[in-house]
Amino acid sequence: MAIAEQKRRGSAYYLDLELPSAQRQLDDPETFFLAHRQQLVILDEVQRIPELFAVLRGIIDRRRRDGEPAGQYLLLGSASGVLLQQSTESLAGRVAQFELSPFQAREVFSISASASEMQSLWIRGGFPLSWMATDDAASLTWRDMFIATYLDKDIPALGPRIPTTTLRRLWTMLAHNQGELLDQSKLAASLAVNGQTVSRYIDLLCDLMLVRRLPAWSGNVGKRLVRSPKVYVRDSGIVHALLGLHNFDSVLSHPVAGASWEGFVIEQLIAAAPQAQASFYRTSHGAEADLVLNFRNGQTWVIEIKRSCAPTVSKGYYLAANDVGATRKLLVAPVDSSYPMKEGVEVMNPLVAANLVAAAG
């Protein structure tokens, strides 16, 4: 059997279910799983064969009865909504779920990395082949191809019948409006569809982990709170590719630069503490914070994000911190060294902030 179709890595057995040859090995899945019960079985793109989940349920229960250890199956896929629905329906109580984000600053840089070093991850984004490309042109080419193949091949394979041009236009519009409040009626009018259709399309992009809806903070503070979520294209490199921005200079000269940096930092911090509840805060009277993290230990961190080497915060940020009862206040910017500001605000770069968030979360 070809190495590309089947790989043995120590005690692991890997199948890429996009390959017909791999799918044929699962014509009798029960026999296959029993034959490999002494190995870690890795099934990539498992959403291609949804009927496997029901078979796995029986196999896992049999292993439990036989006193065999858990953790034999690693199920990988690129569509979180599909995976979660299928796995929770068939494998409730038998599965743990983890989201693997693109490369984060904590994974590719040392703690002593300079702010200028981190700029490259912001420009290219964290998809491995984009980040590790030989130059910016090769990186952009990879991202352009990723966008095209995702729209033309991957999304239709999941079932939704959505015109490719419509979905690309929506994705590009979201990149232009990076970090803005979601206005479904405006998007619908631009796409010549109704609001429910736009909502369904955005749901799909969120399920595919391409877009994030950041909810508004909810609580009783006796003030009129903005309730609409903010929407971000999650990978900054994809933002730049959708907008045709090929390098650092072209990004800086584009109006999206500040919002793109904001989205980049938000992804770094949420990935560092996935169990924390993330939101943003805004009132009708001008109190505002880009990110609020509520940790399980009761701490509330209020975070402002600036793309300036000499960042400042507004009065609205201090009001927001007071409203939500902030226990820590961070200002994240492309600075090399951390330093304090008045009223307990700590200025730092995304890498330092992400390490602090990870320790707290």
MISE-650109 format. One record per residue (C-alpha): x, y, z; residue in one letter. Coordinates in steps of 0.1 Angstrom, whole numbers, plus 5000, padded with zeros to 4 digits. Each point is the difference from the previous one (the first is absolute). Layout:
BEGIN
XYZA
...
***
This chain:
BEGIN
500050005000M
501350354991A
501650195029I
497750304992A
497049785007E
501249835032Q
502650105024K
501449815030R
501650235026R
501149805029G
496949865016S
497750234979A
498049914969Y
499150304978Y
497350024973L
499150304979D
496449954992L
500150244970E
501849714982L
497849734984P
502649745010S
499750095036A
496250004998Q
500149654986R
501849885031Q
496950105020L
497549804979D
499749785031D
500850265027P
499349765030E
502549754987T
502550284993F
499850155035F
500349665017L
503049914979A
501850325012H
498850005036R
503650005012Q
500950324981Q
499150375000L
497750044970V
500150344984I
497150084976L
500550324981D
497150194984E
497749765019V
496950204991Q
500249844966R
498649685014I
497550105027P
498749645005E
503349925017L
498950185032F
497349745007A
502449714995V
502650175022L
497550035028R
499549625001G
503849934997I
500850255028I
497349845023D
501449664993R
503550125009R
498750145033R
498449675009R
503349824993D
501850255022G
502150154972E
501350365004P
498450304983A
501750234975G
500449764971Q
498250214973Y
501150344988L
497350154977L
501150304979L
497950224978G
499750354986S
496350075007A
499450045037S
496250034998G
499749684980V
502549825022L
498450125033L
496549914989Q
500949654988Q
502349925030S
497750135027T
497049814985E
501949674998S
502950035025L
498550195030A
502149935030G
502649824979R
501850294983V
502150315010A
500050294975Q
503050234993F
500250284974E
503450034983L
500650354989S
502550124974P
503550075014F
500050245029Q
502850235011A
500649795031R
500849704977E
502450164976V
501850275019F
502150005032S
498950235028I
502850244991S
498750054965A
499850364988S
496850174989A
501450024964S
500549634999E
496349945009M
498950234971Q
500849724975S
497549765017L
497450284999W
500550064963I
500249644989R
497649845025G
500549685018G
499249734974F
503249794999P
500850024963L
499250374999S
502250085030W
502949784989M
500050124963A
503350114986T
498850364995D
496950215002D
499049944964A
500149625005A
498050045032S
497350214982L
499849754972T
499449725025W
497250205017R
498450094967D
499949634990M
498749905035F
497150254996I
499249874965A
500149635008T
498150055032Y
497250174981L
500049784970D
500649665015K
500049975038D
496850195008I
497949834973P
501349665013A
498450085033L
496650024984G
498950375000P
499050124966R
501250365000I
501150194969P
503850035002T
500050364988T
497450105027T
502049835028L
503250164989R
498450344998R
498749965035L
503449885013W
501750304984T
497450245013M
500649875035L
503750054995A
499450374990H
497850045031N
502449815023Q
499050065036G
496950194994E
496549935014L
498149754980L
497450164978D
498249724982Q
497650224982S
502850214984K
501849684990L
496849854986A
499350314979A
503549994986S
499749634991L
496350034988A
498949735024V
497950015032N
501350035036G
499349645008Q
502249894971T
502950225011V
499649865036S
500249654986R
503150084979Y
501850165030I
499049705022D
501849784974L
503150215000L
500149995038C
499549625000D
503049974976L
502050215025M
500650274974L
498050275017V
499450095036R
496950165015R
501250185031L
497050055022P
499250325019A
500649995038W
496849935018S
499450105036G
497950235021N
501850335003V
497150244996G
501250134967K
498949964964R
502249734986L
500749934963V
498649654994R
501149934964S
503149774997P
503250114983K
501249794970V
503649914992Y
501649804973V
502149795023R
503349964982D
501750344993S
501849854970G
496749914984I
498750355007V
502950144980H
499749754972A
496250074996L
500950374997L
503049954977G
502550135025L
503349834992H
502650135025N
500550215031F
500050334982D
496849934982S
498249905032V
501250315019L
498750234972S
496649845000H
497150125023P
499649645013V
503450005017A
498950095035G
497049774999A
502149714986S
502550055028W
497150005025E
498749674986G
503549855000F
500550085037V
496549885010I
500749664984E
503449985019Q
498350065033L
496949784996I
502249714988A
502250045031A
497149955023A
497249824982P
498049945032Q
499750375007A
496850174989Q
500850264974A
498050314991S
500350374992F
498450295020Y
498350304986R
497350245013T
498050264982S
501950275021H
503549924987G
501349745025A
501949744979E
502549725003A
501249784971D
500149685020L
498749895034V
501249665013L
498149845029N
502049725015F
498749705019R
501850125031N
497850315001G
502650244985Q
498950254974T
502650154976W
499250304979V
502350034969I
500550294976E
501849944967I
502050274981K
502249984970R
502350285012S
503550005015C
498950275024A
496449885009P
497650195022T
496549915012V
496950225001S
497750095029K
497549754986G
502449715008Y
500350105036Y
496350025003L
499649664984A
502649855025A
498150155029N
496649884987D
501049644997V
502149995032G
503349944983A
502649825021T
502850064974R
500350264972K
502249944970L
500950214970L
501449784972V
502150174973A
503149934979P
502550105027V
503349835008D
499950045038S
497150015025S
499450305022Y
497250145023P
497750284994M
497750195023K
497149845019E
501649654998G
500049964962V
502949774988E
501450054965V
501449694982M
500349834967N
497849714989P
502449735009L
500450125036V
496350055003A
499249654987A
502449845025N
498450195028L
496549904988V
501149634997A
501350005036A
496750155013A
497749784979G
***
